[in-house]
Amino acid sequence: MLPAVLPLVVTLALPPLPAPDTVRYPVLNHGRSAGEMLVIRDGSSVVVRYIYVDRNRGQRVEAHYRLSVSGDLIASEMRGIGNDGVAGEPTIRYEVAGDSARWTSGAPGGRGATSGGRGPTTTAVKFEPGMFFHFGGIPWGNALLARHLLRQPDRTARLLPQGRVRLEIIADTAVSIGGARQRLRLAMVHGQNSMPSGVWIDERGDFVASDVQWFMAVRPGSEEALPVLRAIEMAWRNRYAEAIAQRLTKSATGPIVIRNGDVFDSERGVMMPRTTVVIRGDRIEAVGPADAVATPAGATVIDATGKAVLPGLWDMHTHFQSNSASGGTILQLATGITSIRDLAADTDVGVAIRDRANAGRVLSPRTILAGFIEGPGAWAGPSDALASTEAEAKALIAMYDSLGYKQIKLYNLLHPDLVPTIAMEAHRRGMRLSGHVPRGMSVSAAVNLGFDEINHAAFLFSNFFQDSLYWPTMRAYSAVASVVAPDFNVDSPAMTALINHLKAKGTVIDGTFNLWMGQGALTGQGNAGAAHYARLLKRLYEAGVPIVAGTDNNTGSTFILELELYQHSGIPAPSVLQIATIGAARVMKDDRDYGSIAVGKVADLIVVNGRPAERVSDLRNLEQVVRAGRVYLPAALRSAVFGTQ
């Protein structure tokens, strides 16, 4: 009998697989922890999980990248991350296969779906060297794009899904990090958005820090360098904005005459037909019947026959970002907005833009600043202006007053017990007080304690559902309002009493109705509750509650819509125009110099091809905008922002 054959077992000592390289980049909200950007490298693959909390919002995305041996991007995808931390199906997928570049947009369904049930859409193009697919929103991905552009001969590339981009290294400096000097570069990408966007990279092109934003990712251990990096970037952005203004601003060599237009008298709310306006310097010199006002020698004449001439418009709810003066404020001018009120900019950003705007050094409406004060907490707004004591609040008000701010804006988490002291201190200094209604307060209580103005009409709905701000889950006022507005009786005794209280107190409503109603409201297809907001708007107007028009964005993109919604809700067009001009000037106590077309006032006005006193939508047919006596063409302003770099 043959002996059994035993299997030969050989144990090989294989080298362990290398562990993935993991780095956790903190995401900071003005120095406070708001989340993290987790970057996991495993060979040629990189996974980036980017999660941060912005009040009750924020980013929750996961990006996958696959790189070639030479570091070129050959595949990527984006996924949404649920509250349970699990990533869903890809919403965008890209890959290079042979000589083809192919991307698919829209998830087939489930978590993170963006296709609205229509299914995914695939696009393919012939792949060319240097192409780069970029879906944005991921700081690490911005550094990957910058590194790609640095390898291109002219630092330019075709960007997919569309466009071309160009890289400019606008700063190359050594900074102290952890006691050692490190060389960092600020790479600015032109053409990716309407305004240049940047990212800080090291000598190898690896990510170090985001450009200046409310929420910034930064390499761990490099936080101490952020103030220096911020100063370098802001100095460049200010110079960049001033260079645009120098290209587009041509000072008149003599008087400017706007002849034979139909001038809107905002004081009376009527049109004055066949009227001529004479401008000398930055002031209005004459206004009168066209056949009675002579044209001075050497004047530049704008023929406004058959057109409307109106005071410049006021956007009373804007938010500056670091790049606003090279894009957002230019687009505001191109919309006919000649005065803006910022309600929550970082102090260095707001002051720099305001001072340069009001001196004519950047293209911008005249700017008024409101100082932001928030309370501490995980849901605190994007600011470092936090107060938890009366002394801290008073110190912030004093700081804002010293910088020439005209108003204080309070926010969600400020403790209600601080409101009386803040109101007294702001009013003592001649400053207005407005804001979100802090959690735990009613609108009536805020007004009784000194609020001159409520920012956002949604508070007039969430006011009646205080418990819903906390239960069954912690929610923002806007989330509560979106749920209750569709079913709330705007004509109820409770709402009537609130409206009457606002009228009795002279409280101003900065409703930002465009946020809650949407473009579709004009055709009956607006957001849920749009009809109820329209009814609220009409009731506020009929009760005589002062209303100001604002967008809550930094480009004025929805400003005309805001006014269209007023007319759609039943406010007569002339009254809408008054709200957007003299009404705002009166609220800010600036009506001696602004808000109407009258002799001696600052020459802020617009020329419109249409009849906006009948159809507010005609404001979209803007032909010229005059800011402090300087004439701009809207098409040229938009080209400066959206044109090729």
C-alpha positions in Angstrom: 0.0 0.0 0.0 1.4 3.3 -1.0 1.8 5.9 1.7 -0.6 8.8 1.7 0.7 11.8 -0.2 0.6 14.8 2.1 0.1 18.2 0.5 3.1 20.4 0.5 2.3 23.7 2.3 4.8 26.5 1.7 4.4 29.8 3.5 5.8 32.8 1.7 6.7 35.9 3.5 5.0 38.5 1.3 5.7 42.2 2.0 2.7 44.0 3.5 0.6 46.2 1.3 1.3 49.9 1.9 -1.4 51.5 4.0 -3.4 54.3 2.5 -2.0 57.8 3.2 -4.7 59.7 5.1 -4.7 63.4 5.9 -7.4 65.2 7.8 -7.6 68.9 6.8 -9.7 71.0 9.2 -12.4 73.2 7.7 -12.5 76.5 9.6 -15.3 79.0 9.9 -13.4 82.1 10.8 -11.0 80.1 12.9 -13.6 77.8 14.5 -13.8 74.2 13.5 -16.7 73.5 11.1 -15.8 70.2 9.6 -13.0 68.5 7.8 -11.7 67.5 4.4 -10.5 63.9 4.6 -8.0 62.9 1.8 -7.2 59.2 1.4 -4.4 58.3 -1.1 -4.1 54.7 -2.1 -1.7 54.3 -5.0 -3.2 56.0 -8.1 -6.5 56.6 -6.4 -7.6 59.5 -4.1 -10.8 59.8 -2.2 -11.8 63.1 -0.7 -14.6 63.4 1.8 -15.6 67.1 2.3 -18.0 67.7 5.1 -18.7 70.9 7.0 -21.6 72.6 8.8 -22.8 76.0 7.7 -25.6 76.8 10.1 -28.0 74.0 9.2 -26.5 73.6 5.8 -23.0 73.0 4.4 -21.2 70.6 2.0 -21.5 66.8 2.3 -19.7 65.4 -0.7 -17.3 62.6 -1.6 -15.0 62.8 -4.7 -13.0 60.0 -6.2 -10.0 60.7 -8.4 -7.8 58.3 -10.4 -4.5 59.5 -11.7 -2.1 58.3 -14.3 1.6 57.5 -13.4 2.5 61.0 -14.6 -0.2 62.5 -12.3 -2.8 63.3 -15.0 -6.5 62.9 -14.1 -8.0 59.9 -16.0 -11.2 59.4 -14.0 -13.3 61.1 -11.3 -16.7 61.0 -9.7 -18.8 62.9 -7.2 -21.2 61.5 -4.6 -23.4 63.0 -2.1 -23.0 61.9 1.6 -26.1 61.3 3.7 -26.5 62.2 7.3 -25.5 58.6 8.2 -22.1 59.3 6.6 -22.7 56.9 3.7 -22.0 58.1 0.2 -24.7 57.5 -2.4 -24.6 56.8 -6.1 -22.4 59.0 -8.3 -24.0 62.2 -9.4 -21.2 63.0 -11.9 -18.8 60.4 -13.4 -15.8 61.1 -15.8 -13.3 58.9 -17.4 -10.7 58.9 -20.2 -10.8 55.8 -22.4 -8.5 55.7 -25.4 -9.0 58.9 -27.4 -12.4 59.7 -25.8 -13.3 61.7 -22.7 -16.7 60.8 -21.4 -18.8 62.1 -18.5 -22.2 61.2 -17.1 -24.3 63.7 -15.1 -27.3 62.8 -13.0 -27.7 59.8 -10.7 -30.0 57.0 -11.6 -31.7 57.5 -8.3 -31.2 57.2 -4.6 -29.1 59.3 -2.3 -27.5 62.3 -4.0 -29.6 62.0 -7.2 -29.6 65.2 -9.2 -31.3 64.2 -12.4 -34.9 64.8 -11.2 -35.9 61.3 -12.3 -34.9 61.9 -15.9 -32.0 59.5 -15.8 -28.3 60.1 -16.4 -27.0 62.0 -19.4 -23.7 61.0 -21.0 -21.5 63.3 -23.1 -18.4 62.2 -25.0 -15.7 64.3 -26.8 -12.4 63.5 -28.5 -9.7 63.6 -25.8 -7.0 66.1 -26.4 -3.8 66.5 -24.3 -4.2 69.0 -21.5 -7.9 68.5 -21.1 -9.1 68.5 -17.5 -12.5 67.7 -16.0 -13.4 69.8 -13.0 -16.6 69.7 -11.0 -15.5 72.3 -8.4 -16.6 72.5 -4.8 -13.6 70.5 -3.5 -10.6 72.4 -2.2 -8.2 69.5 -2.9 -9.6 69.3 -6.4 -8.8 73.0 -7.0 -5.2 72.2 -6.1 -5.2 69.3 -8.5 -6.4 71.6 -11.3 -3.7 74.2 -10.4 -1.0 71.5 -10.5 -2.3 70.3 -13.9 -2.2 73.9 -15.3 1.3 74.4 -14.0 2.4 71.5 -16.3 0.9 73.0 -19.4 3.2 75.0 -21.7 1.2 78.2 -21.4 -0.6 77.3 -18.2 -3.9 77.1 -20.0 -6.2 74.2 -20.7 -9.6 73.2 -22.1 -11.9 72.7 -19.1 -14.6 70.1 -19.2 -17.6 70.2 -19.3 -16.9 73.5 -21.0 -14.6 76.5 -21.2 -11.0 77.3 -21.0 -9.0 78.3 -17.9 -5.7 80.0 -17.3 -3.5 79.8 -14.3 -1.6 82.8 -12.8 0.7 82.6 -9.8 -0.1 85.8 -8.1 2.0 85.3 -5.0 5.2 83.2 -4.3 6.3 83.7 -0.7 7.9 82.0 2.3 5.9 81.9 5.5 6.7 80.6 8.9 4.8 77.3 9.8 5.7 75.5 12.9 8.9 77.4 13.3 10.1 76.6 9.8 10.0 78.7 6.6 7.9 77.1 3.8 7.5 78.3 0.3 3.9 78.7 -0.7 2.2 80.0 -3.9 -1.2 81.4 -4.5 -2.5 79.9 -7.8 -5.3 82.0 -9.3 -7.5 80.3 -12.0 -9.1 82.6 -14.5 -12.1 81.5 -16.6 -13.4 78.8 -14.3 -16.0 81.1 -12.8 -17.0 84.7 -13.6 -14.3 85.8 -11.0 -10.8 84.4 -10.5 -10.7 81.7 -7.9 -7.5 80.7 -6.0 -5.9 78.0 -4.0 -2.6 78.0 -1.9 -0.2 75.2 -2.9 3.3 74.2 -1.8 6.4 73.7 -4.0 5.1 70.3 -5.2 1.7 71.7 -6.1 0.0 70.0 -3.1 -2.9 71.6 -1.4 -2.2 74.0 1.6 -5.2 76.2 2.0 -8.4 77.5 0.3 -8.5 81.1 -0.9 -10.4 83.6 1.3 -13.9 82.3 2.0 -16.3 82.0 4.9 -15.3 78.3 5.2 -11.7 77.4 4.5 -9.8 74.1 4.5 -6.2 74.2 5.5 -3.3 71.8 5.9 -3.1 70.6 9.5 -0.5 72.6 11.4 -0.6 75.5 8.9 -3.5 77.5 10.6 -1.0 80.0 12.0 -0.1 81.2 8.5 -3.7 82.0 7.4 -3.7 85.7 8.5 -0.6 86.3 6.4 -2.0 84.4 3.4 -5.3 86.3 3.7 -3.5 89.7 3.7 -1.6 88.7 0.5 -4.7 87.6 -1.3 -6.8 90.6 -0.3 -4.1 93.0 -1.5 -4.0 91.3 -4.9 -7.8 91.2 -5.2 -8.1 94.9 -4.4 -5.5 95.7 -7.1 -7.2 93.5 -9.6 -10.6 95.2 -9.0 -9.0 98.6 -9.3 -7.4 97.7 -12.6 -10.8 96.6 -14.0 -12.3 100.0 -13.0 -9.4 101.9 -14.6 -10.1 100.1 -17.9 -13.8 100.8 -17.9 -14.2 104.2 -16.3 -14.0 107.2 -18.5 -14.5 110.4 -16.8 -16.6 112.9 -18.7 -14.7 116.0 -19.9 -17.7 118.2 -19.5 -21.4 118.1 -18.5 -23.6 115.1 -19.4 -27.1 115.7 -20.7 -29.8 113.0 -20.7 -32.2 114.6 -23.2 -35.9 114.2 -23.7 -36.6 111.2 -21.6 -39.6 110.3 -19.4 -38.2 110.9 -15.9 -39.6 109.1 -13.0 -40.3 111.5 -10.1 -39.9 109.1 -7.2 -41.0 111.7 -4.6 -44.5 111.8 -6.2 -44.5 108.4 -7.9 -45.2 109.8 -11.4 -43.5 110.1 -14.8 -42.5 113.5 -16.1 -42.6 113.2 -19.9 -40.0 114.8 -22.3 -37.7 115.9 -19.5 -34.0 116.7 -19.7 -31.4 116.1 -16.9 -28.1 117.9 -16.8 -25.2 116.4 -14.8 -22.0 118.2 -13.9 -19.4 116.4 -12.0 -21.1 114.0 -9.7 -24.2 116.1 -9.1 -27.5 116.9 -11.0 -27.4 120.5 -12.2 -30.7 120.8 -13.9 -34.0 118.9 -14.4 -36.8 120.3 -16.5 -38.9 120.2 -19.7 -36.8 119.3 -22.7 -37.7 122.4 -24.6 -36.8 124.6 -21.6 -33.4 123.1 -20.5 -30.4 124.1 -22.7 -27.6 121.8 -23.5 -24.3 123.3 -22.2 -21.4 123.7 -24.6 -19.2 120.6 -24.8 -21.7 118.3 -23.1 -22.0 114.6 -23.8 -25.6 114.0 -24.9 -27.6 110.8 -24.3 -30.8 110.8 -26.3 -33.4 109.3 -24.1 -36.4 110.0 -26.4 -39.1 107.4 -25.8 -37.1 105.9 -22.9 -37.5 106.1 -19.1 -35.0 107.8 -16.8 -35.1 106.7 -13.2 -33.1 107.1 -10.0 -30.6 104.4 -9.4 -31.9 101.3 -7.7 -31.1 100.2 -4.1 -30.3 96.5 -3.2 -30.8 96.6 0.6 -29.6 93.0 1.3 -26.2 92.0 -0.1 -23.3 90.0 1.1 -19.8 90.8 0.0 -17.2 88.0 -0.6 -13.5 88.5 -1.1 -13.9 88.6 -4.9 -17.0 90.8 -5.0 -15.3 94.0 -6.3 -14.0 92.1 -9.4 -17.4 90.6 -10.3 -20.4 90.9 -8.0 -20.5 94.7 -7.6 -19.9 95.1 -11.4 -22.9 92.9 -12.1 -24.9 95.0 -9.6 -24.1 98.1 -11.5 -25.0 96.3 -14.8 -28.5 95.7 -13.3 -29.0 99.3 -12.5 -28.2 99.1 -8.8 -26.3 102.2 -7.7 -26.6 101.8 -3.9 -26.2 98.6 -1.8 -26.3 97.7 1.8 -24.1 94.8 2.9 -25.5 92.9 5.9 -22.7 90.4 6.7 -19.3 90.9 5.2 -16.0 90.2 6.9 -14.8 93.5 8.2 -11.6 93.8 6.1 -13.6 92.8 3.0 -16.5 95.2 3.6 -14.4 98.2 4.5 -12.0 97.8 1.6 -14.9 97.5 -0.9 -16.9 100.3 0.6 -14.0 102.8 0.7 -12.9 102.0 -2.8 -16.4 102.0 -4.2 -17.4 105.3 -2.7 -14.1 106.8 -3.9 -14.7 105.5 -7.5 -11.7 103.3 -7.4 -13.6 100.1 -8.1 -16.7 99.4 -10.1 -19.5 99.2 -7.5 -22.6 100.8 -6.3 -22.3 103.2 -3.4 -21.9 101.0 -0.3 -23.4 101.1 3.2 -22.2 98.6 5.8 -24.1 96.8 8.6 -22.1 95.1 11.3 -22.8 91.5 12.1 -23.2 90.1 15.7 -23.8 86.4 16.3 -23.8 84.2 19.4 -21.5 81.2 19.9 -22.5 77.7 19.0 -22.1 74.9 16.4 -24.7 76.6 14.2 -23.2 80.0 14.5 -23.1 82.0 11.3 -20.0 82.6 9.2 -18.3 85.3 11.2 -15.8 85.9 13.9 -18.1 88.6 15.4 -19.4 86.5 18.3 -20.8 87.9 21.6 -21.9 86.0 24.7 -21.8 89.0 27.1 -23.0 92.5 27.1 -19.4 93.8 27.2 -18.5 91.8 24.1 -21.5 93.0 22.3 -20.8 96.7 23.2 -17.2 96.3 22.1 -18.3 95.0 18.7 -20.7 97.9 18.2 -18.0 100.4 19.2 -15.7 98.8 16.6 -18.3 98.9 13.9 -19.1 102.5 14.7 -15.4 103.5 14.5 -15.3 102.0 11.0 -18.3 104.0 9.8 -20.9 101.3 9.8 -24.5 102.6 9.8 -26.4 99.6 11.2 -26.1 96.5 13.4 -27.5 93.1 12.2 -28.1 90.4 14.8 -28.2 86.7 14.1 -29.7 83.4 15.0 -27.8 82.3 18.1 -27.4 85.6 19.9 -28.8 85.3 23.4 -32.1 87.3 23.6 -31.0 88.8 27.0 -28.3 90.8 25.1 -30.8 92.5 22.7 -31.9 95.4 25.0 -28.3 96.4 25.7 -27.4 96.1 22.0 -30.4 98.1 20.9 -29.7 100.8 23.4 -26.0 101.0 22.5 -26.6 101.0 18.7 -29.3 103.7 19.0 -27.1 105.8 21.3 -24.5 105.8 18.5 -27.1 106.7 15.8 -27.0 103.2 14.3 -30.0 101.2 13.1 -30.7 97.7 14.4 -32.0 94.9 12.3 -31.5 91.2 12.0 -32.8 87.7 12.1 -35.0 87.1 15.1 -32.7 85.3 17.6 -33.9 81.9 18.6 -36.3 82.0 21.5 -37.6 85.5 20.6 -40.8 86.4 18.8 -40.9 89.1 16.2 -43.0 91.3 18.5 -40.5 90.9 21.3 -37.6 91.9 19.0 -39.5 94.9 17.8 -40.5 96.0 21.3 -36.8 95.7 22.4 -35.5 97.9 19.6 -35.4 96.2 16.3 -35.9 98.8 13.6 -36.1 96.2 10.8 -36.6 92.5 10.3 -34.4 90.7 7.7 -36.4 88.1 5.8 -40.2 87.7 5.6 -39.9 84.0 6.6 -39.7 85.2 10.2 -43.3 86.4 10.0 -44.3 82.8 9.4 -41.9 80.9 11.7 -42.8 83.4 14.4 -46.0 81.4 15.1 -44.2 78.1 15.4 -41.5 78.5 17.9 -41.5 74.9 19.0 -40.8 73.8 15.5 -37.4 75.6 15.6 -36.3 72.9 18.1 -38.6 69.8 17.6 -38.7 67.2 16.2 -35.3 68.2 15.0 -33.2 71.4 15.3 -34.2 73.5 12.3 -33.6 77.0 10.9 -36.3 79.6 10.7 -36.3 79.2 6.9 -36.9 75.5 7.1 -39.8 76.0 9.5 -41.3 78.7 7.3 -41.1 76.6 4.2 -43.2 73.9 5.9 -45.8 76.1 7.5 -46.2 78.9 4.9 -48.2 76.8 2.4 -51.0 76.2 5.0 -50.9 79.3 7.1 -53.8 81.7 6.9 -52.2 85.0 6.1 -55.5 86.8 6.9 -55.7 85.3 10.3 -56.3 87.5 13.4 -52.8 86.6 14.6 -51.1 87.8 11.4 -53.2 90.8 11.3 -52.2 91.7 14.8 -48.5 91.2 14.0 -48.8 93.4 10.8 -50.6 96.1 12.8 -47.8 96.0 15.4 -45.1 96.4 12.7 -47.0 99.4 11.3 -47.4 101.0 14.7 -43.7 100.6 15.5 -42.6 101.8 12.0 -40.7 98.5 11.6 -39.1 98.0 8.2 -39.4 94.6 6.4 -36.5 93.5 4.3 -38.3 90.5 3.0 -36.0 89.0 0.3 -39.2 87.6 -1.2 -37.3 86.2 -4.2 -35.9 83.5 -1.9 -39.2 82.2 -0.8 -41.3 82.7 -3.9 -39.0 81.9 -6.8 -39.0 82.9 -10.4 -41.9 80.5 -11.1 -44.2 82.5 -8.9 -44.7 85.0 -11.7 -46.5 82.3 -13.7 -48.1 80.4 -10.9 -45.4 77.8 -10.7 -43.4 79.1 -7.7 -42.1 77.5 -4.6 -44.5 75.9 -2.1 -46.1 78.8 -0.2 -45.4 81.4 -2.9 -49.0 82.5 -3.0 -49.0 83.0 0.8 -45.9 85.1 0.6 -47.5 87.1 -2.2 -50.5 87.7 0.1 -48.3 88.7 3.0 -46.4 91.1 0.8 -49.7 92.8 -0.4 -50.9 93.0 3.2 -47.7 94.6 4.4 -47.9 97.2 1.7 -51.6 97.9 2.2 -51.0 98.3 6.0 -48.3 100.9 5.3 -45.4 98.8 6.7 -42.2 100.1 5.2 -40.7 97.6 2.7 -37.2 97.6 1.3 -36.0 95.4 -1.7 -33.1 93.1 -1.3 -31.7 90.0 -2.9 -29.6 88.2 -0.2 -26.9 87.6 -2.9 -23.7 89.5 -4.0 -24.4 90.0 -7.7 -27.9 91.5 -7.8 -29.0 88.6 -10.0 -32.5 88.4 -8.5 -33.0 92.1 -7.9 -35.4 92.7 -10.8 -37.2 89.5 -9.9 -37.7 90.8 -6.3 -39.4 93.9 -7.8 -41.4 91.9 -10.3 -42.8 89.8 -7.4 -43.9 93.0 -5.8 -46.0 94.0 -8.8 -47.2 90.4 -9.2 -48.4 90.5 -5.6 -50.5 93.6 -6.3 -48.3 96.5 -5.5 -48.7 99.2 -8.3 -45.6 99.6 -10.4 -44.9 103.2 -9.5 -45.0 102.2 -5.8 -42.6 99.4 -6.5 -40.2 101.9 -8.1 -40.5 104.1 -5.1 -39.6 101.2 -2.7 -36.5 100.5 -4.8 -35.4 104.2 -4.8 -36.5 107.0 -2.5 -38.0 104.5 0.0 -34.7 102.9 0.6 -32.9 106.3 0.8 -35.4 107.4 3.4 -34.9 104.3 5.5 -31.1 105.0 5.5 -31.7 108.7 6.0 -29.8 109.4 2.8 -32.7 111.0 0.9 -31.1 114.5 1.0 -28.5 113.3 -1.6 -30.0 110.1 -3.1 -33.2 108.4 -4.1 -34.6 110.8 -6.6 -33.6 112.9 -9.7 -33.5 116.4 -8.4 -31.2 119.4 -8.6 -28.2 119.1 -6.2 -28.5 115.4 -5.6 -25.8 112.9 -6.5 -26.2 111.8 -10.1 -27.2 108.1 -9.6 -29.7 107.2 -12.3 -30.5 104.8 -15.1 -31.9 104.9 -18.6 -34.3 102.1 -19.5 -35.8 101.2 -22.9 -39.4 100.7 -21.8 -42.1 101.8 -19.4 -41.1 100.4 -16.0 -43.7 102.6 -14.2 -46.3 100.3 -16.0 -44.3 97.1 -16.3 -41.5 96.7 -13.7 -40.0 93.9 -15.9 -38.9 96.6 -18.4 -36.1 97.4 -15.9 -34.4 94.5 -17.6 -34.0 96.6 -20.7 -31.3 98.8 -19.1 -29.3 100.9 -21.6 -27.1 103.2 -19.4 -26.3 103.4 -15.7 -24.9 106.6 -14.2 -23.1 106.3 -10.9 -21.9 109.6 -9.3 -21.8 111.2 -12.8 -19.9 108.3 -14.4 -21.7 106.6 -17.3 -21.4 102.8 -17.8 -22.9 100.5 -20.5 -24.3 97.3 -19.0 -23.0 95.2 -21.8 -19.5 96.4 -21.2 -19.8 95.8 -17.5 -21.0 92.2 -18.0 -18.2 91.6 -20.6 -15.6 92.6 -18.0 -16.9 89.9 -15.7 -17.9 87.1 -18.1 -15.7 87.9 -21.1 -12.5 85.9 -21.9 -9.6 86.6 -19.7 
